[in-house]
Amino acid sequence: MSENLDRDEVLYLLDKLNSDDDTEVLQSAKKLKNNLKTAGVTWDDLLLPYEENENLELNSTSLTEDGSNKPKSGDVDLESKTMALIDDLLSDSNRSEEMREELEEYKTDIKEGDFTEKDHQYVRALHQRLSK
């Protein structure tokens, strides 16, 4: 990827596709297309097939007693699996420096206990997309 996508901007532009103003819809679609091209990704890179999303939801870790999104403390197995996925992604010499830095930050967050279930799901989905 030559440039990271701004998730909030992508969601904002996708929401504008619901506009009744055809000009606004067209402008948003063109901006989305340009953002993807600049980042060097396709829609297929960004979106998981329905079945894969279902599997991610079914395999998610239960919430903690306080209802937070963090995995239960001591879930070493989940953390080990995520670390292995990150290491696998880092082993690809074609990864951009920005991606490598982000992945290293994830490893630090896991070690410090600052990695939520959603973060684990994101790494699994990222690994699945980039390993195709």
LINDATA-V787585 format. One record per backbone hydrogen bond with DSSP energy under -0.5 kcal/mol. NH is the residue of the N-H (numbers start at 0). CO is the residue of the C=O. Records with the same first field share a line. If there is no record, write none. Layout:
NH=CO + CO
This chain:
6=4
9=5
10=6
11=7
12=8
13=9
14=10
15=11
16=12 + 13
17=14
18=15
21=19
24=20
25=21
26=22
27=23
28=24
29=25
30=26
31=27
32=28
33=29
34=30
35=31
36=32
37=33
38=34
39=35 + 36
40=35
45=41
46=42
51=48
52=48
53=49
54=50
55=51
56=52
57=53
58=54
59=56
63=67
66=63
70=114
74=71
75=73
78=74
79=75
80=76
81=77
82=78
83=79
84=80
85=81
86=82
87=83
88=84
89=85
90=86
91=88
92=90
94=91
99=95
100=96
101=97
102=98
103=99
104=100
105=101
106=102
107=103
108=104
109=105
110=106
111=107
112=109
113=108
115=113
116=68
119=115
120=116
121=117
122=118
123=119
124=120
125=121
126=122
127=123
128=124
129=125
130=126
131=128
